[in-house]
């Protein structure tokens, strides 16, 4: 596996992603958006003041078939960009 490529594989808002994080019953395909909850916005503001390495982007994941099912604050390492619709 090409881990260097994977680390450069940025996720853009609206991308289709595969969630494989700690909530195993929620695994599947989602549309990724930047998480806009209070805590993520606070974390973003703190990260801007510090070094870029402290940035820990979180994502809000929307189920395209059941929009009422939304995962919040998903970490980057919990999702993989899907190439299914590329
Ligand atoms: Zn959040």
PDB file of the backbone (N, CA, C, O) and the ligand in Angstrom, with CONECT records:
HET     ZN  A 101       1
ATOM      1  N   UNK A   1       0.841  -1.200   0.000  1.00  0.00           N
ATOM      2  CA  UNK A   1       0.000   0.000   0.000  1.00  0.00           C
ATOM      3  C   UNK A   1       0.876   1.250   0.000  1.00  0.00           C
ATOM      4  O   UNK A   1       1.943   1.283   0.613  1.00  0.00           O
ATOM      5  N   UNK A   2       0.408   2.257  -0.690  1.00  0.00           N
ATOM      6  CA  UNK A   2       1.166   3.503  -0.781  1.00  0.00           C
ATOM      7  C   UNK A   2       0.716   4.456   0.328  1.00  0.00           C
ATOM      8  O   UNK A   2      -0.211   5.245   0.143  1.00  0.00           O
ATOM      9  N   UNK A   3       1.383   4.371   1.479  1.00  0.00           N
ATOM     10  CA  UNK A   3       0.959   5.169   2.631  1.00  0.00           C
ATOM     11  C   UNK A   3       1.241   6.650   2.430  1.00  0.00           C
ATOM     12  O   UNK A   3       0.516   7.499   2.949  1.00  0.00           O
ATOM     13  N   UNK A   4       2.304   6.969   1.668  1.00  0.00           N
ATOM     14  CA  UNK A   4       2.615   8.374   1.427  1.00  0.00           C
ATOM     15  C   UNK A   4       1.478   9.015   0.641  1.00  0.00           C
ATOM     16  O   UNK A   4       1.043  10.124   0.953  1.00  0.00           O
ATOM     17  N   UNK A   5       1.006   8.315  -0.371  1.00  0.00           N
ATOM     18  CA  UNK A   5      -0.103   8.839  -1.163  1.00  0.00           C
ATOM     19  C   UNK A   5      -1.341   9.007  -0.294  1.00  0.00           C
ATOM     20  O   UNK A   5      -2.060   9.998  -0.424  1.00  0.00           O
ATOM     21  N   UNK A   6      -1.595   8.050   0.587  1.00  0.00           N
ATOM     22  CA  UNK A   6      -2.780   8.106   1.436  1.00  0.00           C
ATOM     23  C   UNK A   6      -2.739   9.325   2.344  1.00  0.00           C
ATOM     24  O   UNK A   6      -3.766   9.963   2.578  1.00  0.00           O
ATOM     25  N   UNK A   7      -1.554   9.654   2.859  1.00  0.00           N
ATOM     26  CA  UNK A   7      -1.454  10.790   3.770  1.00  0.00           C
ATOM     27  C   UNK A   7      -1.670  12.106   3.035  1.00  0.00           C
ATOM     28  O   UNK A   7      -2.038  13.105   3.654  1.00  0.00           O
ATOM     29  N   UNK A   8      -1.448  12.119   1.729  1.00  0.00           N
ATOM     30  CA  UNK A   8      -1.654  13.333   0.941  1.00  0.00           C
ATOM     31  C   UNK A   8      -3.065  13.402   0.367  1.00  0.00           C
ATOM     32  O   UNK A   8      -3.443  14.385  -0.270  1.00  0.00           O
ATOM     33  N   UNK A   9      -3.819  12.366   0.598  1.00  0.00           N
ATOM     34  CA  UNK A   9      -5.145  12.286   0.018  1.00  0.00           C
ATOM     35  C   UNK A   9      -6.123  13.125   0.829  1.00  0.00           C
ATOM     36  O   UNK A   9      -6.815  12.610   1.706  1.00  0.00           O
ATOM     37  N   UNK A  10      -6.174  14.391   0.537  1.00  0.00           N
ATOM     38  CA  UNK A  10      -7.029  15.303   1.284  1.00  0.00           C
ATOM     39  C   UNK A  10      -8.495  15.069   0.949  1.00  0.00           C
ATOM     40  O   UNK A  10      -8.846  14.660  -0.158  1.00  0.00           O
ATOM     41  N   UNK A  11      -9.323  15.335   1.922  1.00  0.00           N
ATOM     42  CA  UNK A  11     -10.759  15.179   1.730  1.00  0.00           C
ATOM     43  C   UNK A  11     -11.375  16.562   1.582  1.00  0.00           C
ATOM     44  O   UNK A  11     -11.247  17.422   2.454  1.00  0.00           O
ATOM     45  N   UNK A  12     -12.043  16.747   0.463  1.00  0.00           N
ATOM     46  CA  UNK A  12     -12.688  18.026   0.182  1.00  0.00           C
ATOM     47  C   UNK A  12     -14.156  17.946   0.600  1.00  0.00           C
ATOM     48  O   UNK A  12     -14.763  16.877   0.547  1.00  0.00           O
ATOM     49  N   UNK A  13     -14.728  19.086   1.018  1.00  0.00           N
ATOM     50  CA  UNK A  13     -16.152  19.085   1.370  1.00  0.00           C
ATOM     51  C   UNK A  13     -16.996  18.551   0.213  1.00  0.00           C
ATOM     52  O   UNK A  13     -16.831  18.968  -0.934  1.00  0.00           O
ATOM     53  N   UNK A  14     -17.896  17.629   0.528  1.00  0.00           N
ATOM     54  CA  UNK A  14     -18.757  17.043  -0.489  1.00  0.00           C
ATOM     55  C   UNK A  14     -18.240  15.738  -1.047  1.00  0.00           C
ATOM     56  O   UNK A  14     -18.924  15.089  -1.838  1.00  0.00           O
ATOM     57  N   UNK A  15     -17.030  15.337  -0.645  1.00  0.00           N
ATOM     58  CA  UNK A  15     -16.479  14.075  -1.123  1.00  0.00           C
ATOM     59  C   UNK A  15     -17.233  12.890  -0.535  1.00  0.00           C
ATOM     60  O   UNK A  15     -17.728  12.936   0.591  1.00  0.00           O
ATOM     61  N   UNK A  16     -17.303  11.840  -1.324  1.00  0.00           N
ATOM     62  CA  UNK A  16     -17.858  10.584  -0.835  1.00  0.00           C
ATOM     63  C   UNK A  16     -16.758   9.830  -0.101  1.00  0.00           C
ATOM     64  O   UNK A  16     -15.684   9.593  -0.655  1.00  0.00           O
ATOM     65  N   UNK A  17     -17.025   9.456   1.139  1.00  0.00           N
ATOM     66  CA  UNK A  17     -15.995   8.798   1.951  1.00  0.00           C
ATOM     67  C   UNK A  17     -16.544   7.528   2.575  1.00  0.00           C
ATOM     68  O   UNK A  17     -17.753   7.343   2.715  1.00  0.00           O
ATOM     69  N   UNK A  18     -15.622   6.668   2.942  1.00  0.00           N
ATOM     70  CA  UNK A  18     -15.956   5.429   3.629  1.00  0.00           C
ATOM     71  C   UNK A  18     -15.571   5.597   5.096  1.00  0.00           C
ATOM     72  O   UNK A  18     -14.408   5.845   5.415  1.00  0.00           O
ATOM     73  N   UNK A  19     -16.557   5.460   5.990  1.00  0.00           N
ATOM     74  CA  UNK A  19     -16.277   5.568   7.411  1.00  0.00           C
ATOM     75  C   UNK A  19     -15.934   4.195   7.980  1.00  0.00           C
ATOM     76  O   UNK A  19     -16.671   3.229   7.781  1.00  0.00           O
ATOM     77  N   UNK A  20     -14.801   4.117   8.695  1.00  0.00           N
ATOM     78  CA  UNK A  20     -14.370   2.847   9.288  1.00  0.00           C
ATOM     79  C   UNK A  20     -13.825   3.093  10.689  1.00  0.00           C
ATOM     80  O   UNK A  20     -12.867   2.450  11.117  1.00  0.00           O
ATOM     81  N   UNK A  21     -14.446   4.027  11.393  1.00  0.00           N
ATOM     82  CA  UNK A  21     -13.968   4.402  12.717  1.00  0.00           C
ATOM     83  C   UNK A  21     -14.507   3.518  13.823  1.00  0.00           C
ATOM     84  O   UNK A  21     -14.870   2.364  13.599  1.00  0.00           O
ATOM     85  N   UNK A  22     -14.552   4.087  15.036  1.00  0.00           N
ATOM     86  CA  UNK A  22     -14.865   3.288  16.226  1.00  0.00           C
ATOM     87  C   UNK A  22     -16.330   2.867  16.293  1.00  0.00           C
ATOM     88  O   UNK A  22     -16.649   1.888  16.967  1.00  0.00           O
ATOM     89  N   UNK A  23     -17.227   3.577  15.617  1.00  0.00           N
ATOM     90  CA  UNK A  23     -18.650   3.222  15.643  1.00  0.00           C
ATOM     91  C   UNK A  23     -18.911   2.193  14.542  1.00  0.00           C
ATOM     92  O   UNK A  23     -19.318   2.537  13.432  1.00  0.00           O
ATOM     93  N   UNK A  24     -18.665   0.919  14.878  1.00  0.00           N
ATOM     94  CA  UNK A  24     -18.681  -0.107  13.838  1.00  0.00           C
ATOM     95  C   UNK A  24     -20.059  -0.284  13.204  1.00  0.00           C
ATOM     96  O   UNK A  24     -20.154  -0.676  12.041  1.00  0.00           O
ATOM     97  N   UNK A  25     -21.122  -0.003  13.946  1.00  0.00           N
ATOM     98  CA  UNK A  25     -22.457  -0.152  13.364  1.00  0.00           C
ATOM     99  C   UNK A  25     -22.813   0.994  12.427  1.00  0.00           C
ATOM    100  O   UNK A  25     -23.866   0.974  11.789  1.00  0.00           O
ATOM    101  N   UNK A  26     -21.946   1.984  12.342  1.00  0.00           N
ATOM    102  CA  UNK A  26     -22.175   3.128  11.450  1.00  0.00           C
ATOM    103  C   UNK A  26     -21.285   3.083  10.216  1.00  0.00           C
ATOM    104  O   UNK A  26     -21.283   4.019   9.417  1.00  0.00           O
ATOM    105  N   UNK A  27     -20.536   2.013  10.057  1.00  0.00           N
ATOM    106  CA  UNK A  27     -19.627   1.926   8.906  1.00  0.00           C
ATOM    107  C   UNK A  27     -20.401   2.010   7.597  1.00  0.00           C
ATOM    108  O   UNK A  27     -21.492   1.454   7.468  1.00  0.00           O
ATOM    109  N   UNK A  28     -19.821   2.711   6.630  1.00  0.00           N
ATOM    110  CA  UNK A  28     -20.470   2.806   5.327  1.00  0.00           C
ATOM    111  C   UNK A  28     -20.051   4.053   4.589  1.00  0.00           C
ATOM    112  O   UNK A  28     -19.087   4.724   4.959  1.00  0.00           O
ATOM    113  N   UNK A  29     -20.793   4.354   3.533  1.00  0.00           N
ATOM    114  CA  UNK A  29     -20.490   5.509   2.692  1.00  0.00           C
ATOM    115  C   UNK A  29     -21.208   6.746   3.213  1.00  0.00           C
ATOM    116  O   UNK A  29     -22.375   6.691   3.602  1.00  0.00           O
ATOM    117  N   UNK A  30     -20.483   7.867   3.210  1.00  0.00           N
ATOM    118  CA  UNK A  30     -21.044   9.136   3.645  1.00  0.00           C
ATOM    119  C   UNK A  30     -20.523  10.259   2.768  1.00  0.00           C
ATOM    120  O   UNK A  30     -19.526  10.114   2.061  1.00  0.00           O
ATOM    121  N   UNK A  31     -21.222  11.381   2.834  1.00  0.00           N
ATOM    122  CA  UNK A  31     -20.726  12.615   2.228  1.00  0.00           C
ATOM    123  C   UNK A  31     -20.055  13.414   3.335  1.00  0.00           C
ATOM    124  O   UNK A  31     -20.676  13.693   4.361  1.00  0.00           O
ATOM    125  N   UNK A  32     -18.794  13.785   3.139  1.00  0.00           N
ATOM    126  CA  UNK A  32     -18.019  14.465   4.174  1.00  0.00           C
ATOM    127  C   UNK A  32     -18.125  15.981   4.024  1.00  0.00           C
ATOM    128  O   UNK A  32     -17.974  16.535   2.935  1.00  0.00           O
ATOM    129  N   UNK A  33     -18.391  16.632   5.164  1.00  0.00           N
ATOM    130  CA  UNK A  33     -18.374  18.092   5.239  1.00  0.00           C
ATOM    131  C   UNK A  33     -17.562  18.459   6.470  1.00  0.00           C
ATOM    132  O   UNK A  33     -17.476  17.663   7.405  1.00  0.00           O
ATOM    133  N   UNK A  34     -16.962  19.648   6.494  1.00  0.00           N
ATOM    134  CA  UNK A  34     -16.258  20.043   7.720  1.00  0.00           C
ATOM    135  C   UNK A  34     -17.237  20.115   8.873  1.00  0.00           C
ATOM    136  O   UNK A  34     -18.328  20.669   8.732  1.00  0.00           O
ATOM    137  N   UNK A  35     -16.853  19.556  10.024  1.00  0.00           N
ATOM    138  CA  UNK A  35     -17.746  19.623  11.176  1.00  0.00           C
ATOM    139  C   UNK A  35     -17.801  21.057  11.666  1.00  0.00           C
ATOM    140  O   UNK A  35     -16.773  21.709  11.849  1.00  0.00           O
ATOM    141  N   UNK A  36     -19.034  21.544  11.878  1.00  0.00           N
ATOM    142  CA  UNK A  36     -19.214  22.949  12.261  1.00  0.00           C
ATOM    143  C   UNK A  36     -19.799  23.074  13.655  1.00  0.00           C
ATOM    144  O   UNK A  36     -20.398  24.096  13.990  1.00  0.00           O
ATOM    145  N   UNK A  37     -19.628  22.025  14.484  1.00  0.00           N
ATOM    146  CA  UNK A  37     -20.171  22.130  15.839  1.00  0.00           C
ATOM    147  C   UNK A  37     -19.299  23.071  16.670  1.00  0.00           C
ATOM    148  O   UNK A  37     -18.202  23.452  16.263  1.00  0.00           O
ATOM    149  N   UNK A  38     -19.811  23.430  17.833  1.00  0.00           N
ATOM    150  CA  UNK A  38     -19.122  24.402  18.682  1.00  0.00           C
ATOM    151  C   UNK A  38     -17.700  23.958  19.007  1.00  0.00           C
ATOM    152  O   UNK A  38     -16.763  24.748  18.886  1.00  0.00           O
ATOM    153  N   UNK A  39     -17.529  22.703  19.418  1.00  0.00           N
ATOM    154  CA  UNK A  39     -16.224  22.245  19.884  1.00  0.00           C
ATOM    155  C   UNK A  39     -15.202  22.203  18.757  1.00  0.00           C
ATOM    156  O   UNK A  39     -14.027  22.498  18.976  1.00  0.00           O
ATOM    157  N   UNK A  40     -15.634  21.841  17.558  1.00  0.00           N
ATOM    158  CA  UNK A  40     -14.695  21.807  16.438  1.00  0.00           C
ATOM    159  C   UNK A  40     -14.283  23.215  16.041  1.00  0.00           C
ATOM    160  O   UNK A  40     -13.134  23.441  15.661  1.00  0.00           O
ATOM    161  N   UNK A  41     -15.214  24.166  16.127  1.00  0.00           N
ATOM    162  CA  UNK A  41     -14.847  25.542  15.793  1.00  0.00           C
ATOM    163  C   UNK A  41     -13.875  26.105  16.826  1.00  0.00           C
ATOM    164  O   UNK A  41     -12.949  26.836  16.474  1.00  0.00           O
ATOM    165  N   UNK A  42     -14.080  25.769  18.089  1.00  0.00           N
ATOM    166  CA  UNK A  42     -13.137  26.201  19.126  1.00  0.00           C
ATOM    167  C   UNK A  42     -11.757  25.592  18.866  1.00  0.00           C
ATOM    168  O   UNK A  42     -10.738  26.275  18.964  1.00  0.00           O
ATOM    169  N   UNK A  43     -11.738  24.291  18.532  1.00  0.00           N
ATOM    170  CA  UNK A  43     -10.469  23.616  18.271  1.00  0.00           C
ATOM    171  C   UNK A  43      -9.763  24.245  17.072  1.00  0.00           C
ATOM    172  O   UNK A  43      -8.541  24.398  17.080  1.00  0.00           O
ATOM    173  N   UNK A  44     -10.527  24.609  16.044  1.00  0.00           N
ATOM    174  CA  UNK A  44      -9.950  25.244  14.864  1.00  0.00           C
ATOM    175  C   UNK A  44      -9.293  26.570  15.224  1.00  0.00           C
ATOM    176  O   UNK A  44      -8.189  26.870  14.770  1.00  0.00           O
ATOM    177  N   UNK A  45      -9.979  27.358  16.041  1.00  0.00           N
ATOM    178  CA  UNK A  45      -9.436  28.669  16.422  1.00  0.00           C
ATOM    179  C   UNK A  45      -8.148  28.503  17.215  1.00  0.00           C
ATOM    180  O   UNK A  45      -7.189  29.249  17.021  1.00  0.00           O
ATOM    181  N   UNK A  46      -8.134  27.522  18.107  1.00  0.00           N
ATOM    182  CA  UNK A  46      -6.921  27.272  18.893  1.00  0.00           C
ATOM    183  C   UNK A  46      -5.781  26.839  17.990  1.00  0.00           C
ATOM    184  O   UNK A  46      -4.640  27.259  18.184  1.00  0.00           O
ATOM    185  N   UNK A  47      -6.081  26.001  17.002  1.00  0.00           N
ATOM    186  CA  UNK A  47      -5.038  25.458  16.131  1.00  0.00           C
ATOM    187  C   UNK A  47      -4.403  26.552  15.292  1.00  0.00           C
ATOM    188  O   UNK A  47      -3.206  26.502  15.011  1.00  0.00           O
ATOM    189  N   UNK A  48      -5.194  27.542  14.887  1.00  0.00           N
ATOM    190  CA  UNK A  48      -4.658  28.617  14.059  1.00  0.00           C
ATOM    191  C   UNK A  48      -3.574  29.380  14.812  1.00  0.00           C
ATOM    192  O   UNK A  48      -2.584  29.817  14.226  1.00  0.00           O
ATOM    193  N   UNK A  49      -3.777  29.535  16.144  1.00  0.00           N
ATOM    194  CA  UNK A  49      -2.784  30.258  16.937  1.00  0.00           C
ATOM    195  C   UNK A  49      -1.512  29.439  17.114  1.00  0.00           C
ATOM    196  O   UNK A  49      -0.418  29.999  17.174  1.00  0.00           O
ATOM    197  N   UNK A  50      -1.646  28.131  17.197  1.00  0.00           N
ATOM    198  CA  UNK A  50      -0.482  27.279  17.403  1.00  0.00           C
ATOM    199  C   UNK A  50       0.159  26.876  16.093  1.00  0.00           C
ATOM    200  O   UNK A  50      -0.017  27.544  15.074  1.00  0.00           O
ATOM    201  N   UNK A  51       0.890  25.803  16.118  1.00  0.00           N
ATOM    202  CA  UNK A  51       1.550  25.323  14.907  1.00  0.00           C
ATOM    203  C   UNK A  51       0.542  24.563  14.043  1.00  0.00           C
ATOM    204  O   UNK A  51      -0.438  24.023  14.556  1.00  0.00           O
ATOM    205  N   UNK A  52       0.787  24.523  12.731  1.00  0.00           N
ATOM    206  CA  UNK A  52      -0.159  23.825  11.848  1.00  0.00           C
ATOM    207  C   UNK A  52      -0.310  22.347  12.202  1.00  0.00           C
ATOM    208  O   UNK A  52      -1.336  21.732  11.909  1.00  0.00           O
ATOM    209  N   UNK A  53       0.721  21.782  12.832  1.00  0.00           N
ATOM    210  CA  UNK A  53       0.668  20.355  13.172  1.00  0.00           C
ATOM    211  C   UNK A  53      -0.414  20.053  14.200  1.00  0.00           C
ATOM    212  O   UNK A  53      -0.870  18.914  14.305  1.00  0.00           O
ATOM    213  N   UNK A  54      -0.833  21.072  14.966  1.00  0.00           N
ATOM    214  CA  UNK A  54      -1.852  20.835  15.984  1.00  0.00           C
ATOM    215  C   UNK A  54      -3.240  20.759  15.367  1.00  0.00           C
ATOM    216  O   UNK A  54      -4.200  20.381  16.038  1.00  0.00           O
ATOM    217  N   UNK A  55      -3.348  21.112  14.113  1.00  0.00           N
ATOM    218  CA  UNK A  55      -4.663  21.062  13.467  1.00  0.00           C
ATOM    219  C   UNK A  55      -5.139  19.622  13.380  1.00  0.00           C
ATOM    220  O   UNK A  55      -4.398  18.733  12.962  1.00  0.00           O
ATOM    221  N   UNK A  56      -6.388  19.405  13.780  1.00  0.00           N
ATOM    222  CA  UNK A  56      -6.957  18.064  13.748  1.00  0.00           C
ATOM    223  C   UNK A  56      -8.345  18.176  13.135  1.00  0.00           C
ATOM    224  O   UNK A  56      -9.346  18.200  13.852  1.00  0.00           O
ATOM    225  N   UNK A  57      -8.404  18.244  11.810  1.00  0.00           N
ATOM    226  CA  UNK A  57      -9.707  18.491  11.180  1.00  0.00           C
ATOM    227  C   UNK A  57     -10.693  17.377  11.467  1.00  0.00           C
ATOM    228  O   UNK A  57     -10.358  16.195  11.397  1.00  0.00           O
ATOM    229  N   UNK A  58     -11.919  17.774  11.792  1.00  0.00           N
ATOM    230  CA  UNK A  58     -12.989  16.801  12.020  1.00  0.00           C
ATOM    231  C   UNK A  58     -14.008  16.973  10.913  1.00  0.00           C
ATOM    232  O   UNK A  58     -14.123  18.034  10.300  1.00  0.00           O
ATOM    233  N   UNK A  59     -14.742  15.903  10.675  1.00  0.00           N
ATOM    234  CA  UNK A  59     -15.703  15.916   9.587  1.00  0.00           C
ATOM    235  C   UNK A  59     -17.086  15.555  10.076  1.00  0.00           C
ATOM    236  O   UNK A  59     -17.262  14.771  11.009  1.00  0.00           O
ATOM    237  N   UNK A  60     -18.055  16.149   9.419  1.00  0.00           N
ATOM    238  CA  UNK A  60     -19.448  15.788   9.620  1.00  0.00           C
ATOM    239  C   UNK A  60     -19.815  14.879   8.450  1.00  0.00           C
ATOM    240  O   UNK A  60     -19.635  15.251   7.290  1.00  0.00           O
ATOM    241  N   UNK A  61     -20.323  13.709   8.751  1.00  0.00           N
ATOM    242  CA  UNK A  61     -20.607  12.716   7.716  1.00  0.00           C
ATOM    243  C   UNK A  61     -22.114  12.565   7.549  1.00  0.00           C
ATOM    244  O   UNK A  61     -22.842  12.313   8.509  1.00  0.00           O
ATOM    245  N   UNK A  62     -22.558  12.725   6.320  1.00  0.00           N
ATOM    246  CA  UNK A  62     -23.988  12.659   6.027  1.00  0.00           C
ATOM    247  C   UNK A  62     -24.267  11.426   5.191  1.00  0.00           C
ATOM    248  O   UNK A  62     -23.632  11.202   4.161  1.00  0.00           O
ATOM    249  N   UNK A  63     -25.222  10.630   5.643  1.00  0.00           N
ATOM    250  CA  UNK A  63     -25.625   9.456   4.894  1.00  0.00           C
ATOM    251  C   UNK A  63     -26.476   9.911   3.707  1.00  0.00           C
ATOM    252  O   UNK A  63     -27.538  10.501   3.906  1.00  0.00           O
ATOM    253  N   UNK A  64     -26.022   9.644   2.464  1.00  0.00           N
ATOM    254  CA  UNK A  64     -26.729  10.180   1.291  1.00  0.00           C
ATOM    255  C   UNK A  64     -28.127   9.603   1.119  1.00  0.00           C
ATOM    256  O   UNK A  64     -28.975  10.224   0.479  1.00  0.00           O
ATOM    257  N   UNK A  65     -28.381   8.417   1.684  1.00  0.00           N
ATOM    258  CA  UNK A  65     -29.698   7.794   1.538  1.00  0.00           C
ATOM    259  C   UNK A  65     -30.598   8.120   2.725  1.00  0.00           C
ATOM    260  O   UNK A  65     -31.821   8.143   2.592  1.00  0.00           O
ATOM    261  N   UNK A  66     -29.998   8.369   3.881  1.00  0.00           N
ATOM    262  CA  UNK A  66     -30.780   8.689   5.080  1.00  0.00           C
ATOM    263  C   UNK A  66     -30.158   9.915   5.741  1.00  0.00           C
ATOM    264  O   UNK A  66     -29.397   9.790   6.702  1.00  0.00           O
ATOM    265  N   UNK A  67     -30.487  11.113   5.217  1.00  0.00           N
ATOM    266  CA  UNK A  67     -29.838  12.355   5.694  1.00  0.00           C
ATOM    267  C   UNK A  67     -30.028  12.607   7.176  1.00  0.00           C
ATOM    268  O   UNK A  67     -29.280  13.388   7.765  1.00  0.00           O
ATOM    269  N   UNK A  68     -31.012  11.966   7.795  1.00  0.00           N
ATOM    270  CA  UNK A  68     -31.200  12.172   9.234  1.00  0.00           C
ATOM    271  C   UNK A  68     -30.101  11.486  10.037  1.00  0.00           C
ATOM    272  O   UNK A  68     -29.910  11.786  11.216  1.00  0.00           O
ATOM    273  N   UNK A  69     -29.377  10.561   9.397  1.00  0.00           N
ATOM    274  CA  UNK A  69     -28.263   9.894  10.077  1.00  0.00           C
ATOM    275  C   UNK A  69     -26.989  10.679   9.792  1.00  0.00           C
ATOM    276  O   UNK A  69     -26.432  10.598   8.697  1.00  0.00           O
ATOM    277  N   UNK A  70     -26.544  11.418  10.760  1.00  0.00           N
ATOM    278  CA  UNK A  70     -25.367  12.261  10.592  1.00  0.00           C
ATOM    279  C   UNK A  70     -24.366  11.943  11.685  1.00  0.00           C
ATOM    280  O   UNK A  70     -24.697  11.932  12.870  1.00  0.00           O
ATOM    281  N   UNK A  71     -23.137  11.686  11.266  1.00  0.00           N
ATOM    282  CA  UNK A  71     -22.065  11.493  12.238  1.00  0.00           C
ATOM    283  C   UNK A  71     -21.304  12.798  12.365  1.00  0.00           C
ATOM    284  O   UNK A  71     -20.982  13.446  11.369  1.00  0.00           O
ATOM    285  N   UNK A  72     -21.024  13.172  13.591  1.00  0.00           N
ATOM    286  CA  UNK A  72     -20.297  14.417  13.811  1.00  0.00           C
ATOM    287  C   UNK A  72     -18.896  14.131  14.338  1.00  0.00           C
ATOM    288  O   UNK A  72     -18.651  13.104  14.972  1.00  0.00           O
ATOM    289  N   UNK A  73     -17.984  15.059  14.064  1.00  0.00           N
ATOM    290  CA  UNK A  73     -16.665  15.041  14.674  1.00  0.00           C
ATOM    291  C   UNK A  73     -15.866  13.777  14.308  1.00  0.00           C
ATOM    292  O   UNK A  73     -15.102  13.270  15.129  1.00  0.00           O
ATOM    293  N   UNK A  74     -16.042  13.275  13.092  1.00  0.00           N
ATOM    294  CA  UNK A  74     -15.275  12.112  12.655  1.00  0.00           C
ATOM    295  C   UNK A  74     -13.836  12.546  12.369  1.00  0.00           C
ATOM    296  O   UNK A  74     -13.602  13.546  11.691  1.00  0.00           O
ATOM    297  N   UNK A  75     -12.888  11.786  12.890  1.00  0.00           N
ATOM    298  CA  UNK A  75     -11.490  12.115  12.661  1.00  0.00           C
ATOM    299  C   UNK A  75     -11.057  11.698  11.257  1.00  0.00           C
ATOM    300  O   UNK A  75     -11.644  10.816  10.629  1.00  0.00           O
ATOM    301  N   UNK A  76      -9.996  12.376  10.791  1.00  0.00           N
ATOM    302  CA  UNK A  76      -9.483  12.102   9.455  1.00  0.00           C
ATOM    303  C   UNK A  76      -9.111  10.628   9.299  1.00  0.00           C
ATOM    304  O   UNK A  76      -9.351  10.031   8.249  1.00  0.00           O
ATOM    305  N   UNK A  77      -8.522  10.041  10.351  1.00  0.00           N
ATOM    306  CA  UNK A  77      -8.073   8.650  10.230  1.00  0.00           C
ATOM    307  C   UNK A  77      -9.235   7.659  10.271  1.00  0.00           C
ATOM    308  O   UNK A  77      -9.041   6.467  10.034  1.00  0.00           O
ATOM    309  N   UNK A  78     -10.441   8.145  10.572  1.00  0.00           N
ATOM    310  CA  UNK A  78     -11.603   7.255  10.606  1.00  0.00           C
ATOM    311  C   UNK A  78     -12.290   7.150   9.256  1.00  0.00           C
ATOM    312  O   UNK A  78     -13.199   6.339   9.079  1.00  0.00           O
ATOM    313  N   UNK A  79     -11.854   7.974   8.296  1.00  0.00           N
ATOM    314  CA  UNK A  79     -12.520   7.954   6.990  1.00  0.00           C
ATOM    315  C   UNK A  79     -11.505   7.837   5.873  1.00  0.00           C
ATOM    316  O   UNK A  79     -10.359   8.266   6.007  1.00  0.00           O
ATOM    317  N   UNK A  80     -11.938   7.253   4.777  1.00  0.00           N
ATOM    318  CA  UNK A  80     -11.118   7.121   3.581  1.00  0.00           C
ATOM    319  C   UNK A  80     -11.927   7.628   2.404  1.00  0.00           C
ATOM    320  O   UNK A  80     -13.106   7.307   2.256  1.00  0.00           O
ATOM    321  N   UNK A  81     -11.280   8.421   1.576  1.00  0.00           N
ATOM    322  CA  UNK A  81     -11.967   8.945   0.403  1.00  0.00           C
ATOM    323  C   UNK A  81     -12.344   7.786  -0.519  1.00  0.00           C
ATOM    324  O   UNK A  81     -11.516   6.937  -0.847  1.00  0.00           O
ATOM    325  N   UNK A  82     -13.577   7.771  -0.914  1.00  0.00           N
ATOM    326  CA  UNK A  82     -14.049   6.701  -1.781  1.00  0.00           C
ATOM    327  C   UNK A  82     -13.764   7.042  -3.237  1.00  0.00           C
ATOM    328  O   UNK A  82     -13.966   8.172  -3.681  1.00  0.00           O
ATOM    329  N   UNK A  83     -13.288   6.036  -3.969  1.00  0.00           N
ATOM    330  CA  UNK A  83     -13.033   6.248  -5.400  1.00  0.00           C
ATOM    331  C   UNK A  83     -14.175   5.681  -6.228  1.00  0.00           C
ATOM    332  O   UNK A  83     -14.100   5.642  -7.456  1.00  0.00           O
ATOM    333  N   UNK A  84     -15.237   5.240  -5.549  1.00  0.00           N
ATOM    334  CA  UNK A  84     -16.331   4.583  -6.241  1.00  0.00           C
ATOM    335  C   UNK A  84     -16.997   5.494  -7.261  1.00  0.00           C
ATOM    336  O   UNK A  84     -17.452   5.031  -8.307  1.00  0.00           O
ATOM    337  N   UNK A  85     -17.058   6.792  -6.959  1.00  0.00           N
ATOM    338  CA  UNK A  85     -17.746   7.731  -7.842  1.00  0.00           C
ATOM    339  C   UNK A  85     -16.771   8.690  -8.522  1.00  0.00           C
ATOM    340  O   UNK A  85     -17.178   9.742  -9.015  1.00  0.00           O
ATOM    341  N   UNK A  86     -15.495   8.335  -8.552  1.00  0.00           N
ATOM    342  CA  UNK A  86     -14.502   9.234  -9.147  1.00  0.00           C
ATOM    343  C   UNK A  86     -14.653   9.252 -10.668  1.00  0.00           C
ATOM    344  O   UNK A  86     -13.906   9.951 -11.354  1.00  0.00           O
TER     345      UNK A  86
HETATM  346 ZN    ZN A 101     -17.595  18.580  15.669  1.00  0.00          ZN
END
